[in-house]
Amino acid sequence: MEALGHQYQDVLEKSGIPNAQARKLAHTIAKLTEFHFVAIAESFEETSPQCARSLKFNCKMFFAD
């Protein structure tokens, strides 16, 4: 939950959610977002395998814990 997760956490904390709860929610949001990007990548497997591999790789890098 690198950069994206921390941005989510900052927004949640600025909205008044306590740090620990904001961290947990941010992690959940990042995982859900990752899940959807991986699903999109899998839909590209037949039509554009290189694009699918690239998107999956970027998901691993962007959403790393």
N, C-alpha and C positions, 0 to 999 in steps of 0.2 A: 504494500500500500504506500508506495513512495509519494511522488509529488501530488498526484491526483487526490490521494487519501488525505494528505495533509491540508490541501486546499478545502476539501469537504469539512474536515475537522475545524479549520479556522472559521468557516462560515457558520457551522453549527454552534461553536463557542460564542461567536459574536451575536448569535440569536438568543443567547442565554442558557444554552445547554451546558451542564457541568463537563469538565475536561474528560473524565473517565467515560461518561456516557457518550460524549461526542466522538471519542476515539473509537468506541465500539460501533456506533452508527456509521462512522466514516468507513470503517473496515467492511461492514456489510454492504454499503453502497458501492465501494470499489469492487468487491467480489461480484456483485450483481452486474455491474457494468462490464467487468471482464467476461462473465458468462455470456452476455449478449454479443460482445465482439467476437468471441470464439465461435458462437453459433453463426454469425455472419460469415466468418472465415470458412467454416465448413460448407456453407452454401456456395462458395466459390471453388470448391475442390474440383469439380468437373470442368467448369468453363475457364477458370484461370488458376491453375494449381500454384503458380509462382506467387500470385497475389495472396492466395490463401496461406501459404507458408510464411510470407512476409508479415501478414496481419497477425497470425498466431505467435510468431517470434516477438513482434512488437508488444503484444499483450503480455507475454511472459516478462519482458523487460519493464514495461510501464506499470504493471500491476503486481510486481514482485513484493513479497512480504519482507 
